[in-house]
């Protein structure tokens, strides 16, 4: 824990000059709390760095993230529902979907978060809301590759477009479950090119191809446009492990799922998303091809 706190302090100080708000700068340090223990004192450990408006506290973030409709939709769409299912969540951010999943009566949740700041926020939320989940700190793709466990559901919301190897992530997820939920941005040249503020983040000279053996897909390089990325991540941040990530086209995403036997695909949403196309889906492997 001391190493995590030390790293967070360096991240906070490193936000100076990044061009992004250093929200909560200097707030994470050893201190004594003089108020009576409460949900608010826990939330205030990360004062001014929450995005979500937390339940059970008076002040936190400003965005209504709890009561997520995506989780409600998934509970109605997933074959057999969520009740009693084992779930692996990748990238919980501030834990609001983790809480929502727990409220659907799942049997277990293992949630993997790679951002140290967000990992500790999830632990705070777990204490504030008193729900059952196991949070692990580390890389989600590495976890999927190494864990021997098979889950009823892989839940990855806001993850795929932050990755350097999106198709490898999908393959790893398909190897560990027969059901996958995804919410992700995807690449659409026409939509993105019509929005210069979005298009400026893409770096065509860094585009790559994914080789799937008998098929291949193009991956489109996108930059967060933060210099010295590893040492300049803001205190509040939704992003991936490196500055350059790779977006995929919708048809390539769907084709890769189908090639893995996930031919039962229910799409919840597919929108232009103000120049950043979004798709939300639940994909299941047909019983006839399950291992």
C-alpha positions in Angstrom: 0.0 0.0 0.0 2.9 2.4 0.8 4.3 1.9 -2.7 0.9 2.6 -4.3 0.5 5.8 -2.3 4.0 6.9 -3.2 3.2 6.3 -6.9 0.0 8.3 -6.6 1.8 11.2 -5.1 4.2 11.3 -8.0 1.3 11.1 -10.5 -0.4 14.0 -8.8 2.6 16.2 -8.9 3.3 15.1 -12.4 0.1 16.6 -13.7 1.6 20.1 -13.6 2.1 21.3 -17.2 0.2 18.4 -18.7 -2.6 20.6 -20.1 -5.2 18.7 -18.1 -6.7 19.7 -14.7 -4.6 18.5 -11.8 -7.7 17.9 -9.8 -6.9 16.9 -6.2 -3.3 18.0 -6.5 -1.6 17.4 -3.2 -4.6 15.9 -1.5 -3.3 12.4 -1.3 -0.9 12.4 1.7 -0.7 11.0 5.1 -3.0 12.9 7.4 -5.3 12.4 10.4 -9.1 12.7 10.2 -10.7 14.6 13.0 -14.3 14.0 12.1 -16.3 11.0 13.2 -16.0 8.1 10.7 -18.5 8.2 7.9 -19.0 7.5 4.2 -18.1 11.2 3.6 -14.7 10.9 5.4 -13.8 8.0 3.1 -14.9 9.8 0.0 -12.9 12.9 1.0 -9.7 10.9 0.8 -10.0 11.5 -2.9 -11.7 14.9 -2.6 -12.1 16.7 -5.9 -11.0 13.7 -8.0 -14.3 11.8 -8.3 -16.2 11.8 -11.5 -19.2 9.9 -10.1 -21.8 11.3 -7.8 -21.4 8.8 -5.0 -24.3 7.3 -3.1 -24.5 7.8 0.7 -22.4 11.0 0.7 -23.1 14.7 0.3 -20.2 15.8 -1.8 -18.2 13.8 -4.4 -18.3 13.9 -8.2 -21.0 15.5 -10.4 -21.9 12.9 -13.0 -24.7 10.5 -12.3 -23.1 7.1 -13.0 -24.8 4.9 -10.5 -28.0 3.0 -11.5 -26.3 2.3 -14.8 -28.8 1.3 -17.5 -26.3 -0.8 -19.3 -26.2 -3.2 -16.3 -30.0 -3.3 -16.2 -30.1 -4.1 -20.0 -27.5 -6.8 -19.6 -29.5 -8.5 -16.8 -32.5 -8.8 -19.2 -30.4 -9.8 -22.2 -27.8 -12.2 -20.9 -29.0 -15.8 -21.3 -30.2 -16.9 -17.9 -29.7 -13.3 -16.5 -27.1 -12.2 -14.1 -28.3 -13.9 -10.9 -25.9 -16.5 -9.7 -23.3 -15.8 -12.3 -19.5 -15.5 -11.8 -18.3 -12.2 -13.3 -14.9 -10.9 -14.3 -15.0 -7.1 -14.7 -12.1 -5.4 -16.5 -11.5 -1.7 -15.8 -14.1 -0.8 -13.1 -12.9 2.9 -13.0 -14.8 4.1 -9.9 -16.7 0.9 -9.3 -20.2 2.1 -10.2 -20.9 -0.8 -12.6 -19.3 -3.2 -10.1 -21.9 -2.1 -7.5 -24.7 -2.4 -10.1 -23.6 -6.0 -11.0 -23.5 -6.9 -7.3 -27.1 -5.6 -6.9 -28.2 -8.1 -9.7 -27.5 -11.0 -7.5 -24.3 -12.3 -9.1 -22.5 -15.1 -7.3 -19.1 -13.4 -7.5 -17.3 -10.5 -9.0 -13.5 -10.3 -9.7 -12.7 -6.8 -10.9 -9.3 -5.9 -12.3 -8.1 -2.2 -12.4 -4.7 -1.1 -13.7 -4.8 2.5 -12.6 -3.6 2.8 -8.9 -5.7 5.8 -8.2 -8.9 4.2 -9.5 -8.1 0.9 -7.7 -8.0 2.7 -4.4 -11.2 4.6 -5.2 -12.9 1.2 -5.8 -11.8 0.1 -2.4 -13.3 3.3 -0.9 -16.6 2.7 -2.7 -16.7 -0.9 -1.4 -16.5 0.5 2.1 -19.0 3.3 1.5 -21.7 1.0 -0.1 -20.9 -2.3 1.6 -21.1 -4.6 -1.4 -19.3 -7.9 -2.2 -16.6 -7.8 -4.8 -12.9 -8.6 -5.1 -10.8 -5.9 -6.6 -7.4 -6.7 -8.0 -4.7 -4.3 -9.0 -2.9 -5.0 -12.3 -3.3 -5.5 -16.1 -6.6 -7.0 -17.2 -5.2 -8.7 -20.3 -2.4 -10.3 -18.2 -5.0 -11.5 -15.8 -7.2 -13.1 -18.5 -4.1 -14.8 -20.0 -2.9 -16.3 -16.7 -6.0 -17.1 -14.6 -7.1 -20.7 -14.7 -10.7 -19.6 -13.8 -13.5 -19.7 -16.3 -16.2 -17.1 -15.7 -19.8 -17.0 -16.7 -19.4 -13.4 -17.9 -16.5 -11.1 -18.9 -17.7 -7.5 -18.4 -15.5 -4.8 -20.2 -17.1 -1.4 -20.3 -14.9 1.5 -21.5 -11.9 -0.8 -22.0 -11.3 -1.9 -25.6 -10.5 1.5 -27.1 -7.8 2.1 -24.4 -5.8 -1.0 -25.4 -2.7 -1.5 -27.4 -3.8 -5.1 -28.4 -7.6 -5.0 -28.6 -8.0 -8.2 -30.7 -5.7 -10.1 -28.3 -7.8 -8.9 -25.4 -11.0 -10.1 -27.1 -9.4 -13.5 -27.8 -8.3 -13.8 -24.2 -11.8 -12.9 -23.0 -13.4 -15.5 -25.3 -11.0 -18.1 -23.9 -12.3 -17.5 -20.4 -16.0 -17.2 -20.9 -19.0 -18.0 -23.1 -20.5 -14.6 -22.6 -18.9 -11.1 -23.0 -20.3 -7.6 -22.5 -18.6 -4.7 -24.2 -19.1 -1.0 -24.3 -16.6 0.7 -26.5 -15.8 3.4 -28.9 -14.9 2.2 -32.4 -13.3 3.6 -35.5 -15.5 5.0 -38.3 -13.5 7.2 -40.7 -16.5 9.2 -42.0 -17.8 10.0 -38.5 -14.4 10.8 -37.0 -13.2 12.9 -39.9 -16.2 15.2 -39.6 -15.1 16.2 -36.1 -11.7 17.8 -36.2 -11.3 17.9 -32.4 -11.7 14.1 -32.4 -9.7 13.4 -35.6 -6.7 15.3 -34.4 -6.0 12.5 -31.9 -5.5 9.9 -34.6 -2.0 9.2 -35.9 -2.3 7.3 -39.3 1.5 6.8 -39.6 1.3 4.6 -36.5 -1.6 2.4 -37.7 -1.0 -1.3 -37.4 -2.5 -4.6 -38.8 -3.6 -7.4 -36.6 -2.7 -10.8 -38.1 -5.2 -13.4 -37.1 -3.7 -16.1 -39.3 -6.4 -16.6 -41.9 -7.7 -13.1 -41.5 -6.4 -9.6 -40.6 -7.8 -6.3 -39.4 -6.5 -2.8 -39.4 -6.0 -1.0 -36.1 -6.1 2.8 -36.0 -3.6 4.6 -33.7 -4.9 7.2 -31.4 -3.0 9.4 -29.0 -4.2 11.0 -25.7 -1.8 13.8 -26.6 -0.1 13.9 -23.2 3.7 14.3 -23.3 5.6 12.1 -20.9 2.5 10.0 -20.5 3.7 7.7 -17.7 4.7 10.5 -15.4 2.0 13.0 -16.4 -1.3 11.1 -15.9 -3.7 13.5 -14.1 -5.1 12.6 -10.7 -8.5 12.1 -12.3 -8.0 10.0 -15.4 -9.9 7.6 -17.7 -7.2 6.1 -20.0 -5.0 3.1 -20.8 -1.5 2.0 -20.1 0.2 3.9 -22.8 -0.2 7.1 -24.8 -1.0 5.4 -28.1 -4.0 3.1 -28.2 -5.6 1.3 -31.1 -9.2 1.6 -32.2 -10.9 -1.1 -34.3 -13.7 -0.9 -36.8 -17.1 -2.2 -35.8 -17.3 -4.9 -38.5 -13.8 -6.1 -37.5 -14.9 -6.3 -33.9 -18.0 -8.2 -34.7 -16.2 -10.5 -37.1 -13.6 -11.4 -34.5 -16.3 -12.3 -32.0 -18.1 -14.5 -34.6 -14.8 -16.2 -35.5 -14.5 -17.1 -31.9 -17.9 -18.7 -31.9 -19.7 -15.7 -30.4 -22.4 -15.6 -33.0 -25.3 -14.7 -30.7 -24.8 -10.9 -30.5 -27.3 -8.5 -29.0 -26.6 -4.8 -29.6 -27.8 -2.4 -27.0 -26.6 0.8 -28.6 -24.7 1.9 -31.7 -24.4 5.7 -32.0 -22.1 8.3 -33.5 -21.4 9.7 -30.0 -20.4 13.2 -31.0 -17.7 12.1 -33.4 -16.7 9.1 -31.2 -18.8 6.2 -32.3 -20.0 3.9 -29.6 -21.3 0.3 -29.5 -22.7 -1.6 -26.6 -23.3 -5.3 -26.9 -23.7 -8.7 -25.3 -22.1 -11.6 -27.2 -22.5 -15.2 -26.4 -21.0 -18.4 -27.8 -23.5 -20.8 -29.2 -24.0 -24.0 -27.2 -23.0 -26.1 -30.2 -19.4 -24.6 -30.2 -18.7 -24.3 -26.5 -15.7 -26.1 -25.2 
